[in-house]
């Protein structure tokens, strides 16, 4: 993206969810859409589930409503109201995420509110993740699907909405598709862009369409996770910590006899070995921290001990990375060496997996 781009999404800001729900609402509302009802049905089926399409029913109309409100307590980003011939209505509830985290709790609340207001009505619940928030979707996907919810990420959204038979002069649609495709390219080429700058805060990244700070780090972590999933250290979760973008290794939690949880986590540029403390075990932490520092300092990959901090989640040791100078493959090899060396040796300090494995 260039500074003088006249794409309306770039002008207003890709990160604003109402832009995307606005275009989708216009595109899928049968009274306004440039598409016919058969084309609209194909799209609606990709966004919803079979539960909202009665077998053999003829779809006659779609009403698309943004900021759908049951009362003052909850608004759903976009609701598709499907009207059929000789069948009752059904609804597709869509929560849109650009750069904010996908949270299954929000989907549950939308479902609960719908059921309280429209019991017995066919419905489906979908999360549509179009920006950096798509990176927070992957580790939650099994739970989302198990609940019966549906998820559409950026890649699938491009597949669903691009190449529709819409006239070139309808700039709203073509601008929006171009913005989705540009975001997809930014997602895939984050390390290519980083290699051209000195740090992830460089203003030229903004000119290229990236958004500081969490979105950039989410994309970095997402690319690292792709490589990590190919090796022994799988199941990394990406999410927002209290003040930092985070990627934690779900399979790396350990616990000792004092009920101190130890875990691996990326915070900004650092891979950290952290502990979760409680009031009952804080008194044991300082002695254990010194043992952890000594153990980690013997790792072949150089790191450093962290400053003493109070709180529930505290760092014991960290290894820094330069995402602009180091290639992702080289970063991954260092991560493997760090975890491969340190993690097994934590057993010597009395740590083991919570399940006893």
Beta strands, then each sheet from edge to edge (+ up, - down):
strand 1: 58-71
strand 2: 74-85
strand 3: 87-97
strand 4: 123-129
strand 5: 150-152
strand 6: 236-240
strand 7: 245-249
strand 8: 254-255
strand 9: 261-267
strand 10: 270-276
strand 11: 304-305
strand 12: 313-320
sheet 1: 1+ 2- 3+ 4+ 5+
sheet 2: 6+ 7- 9+ 8-
sheet 3: 6+ 7- 9+ 10- 12+ 11-
end
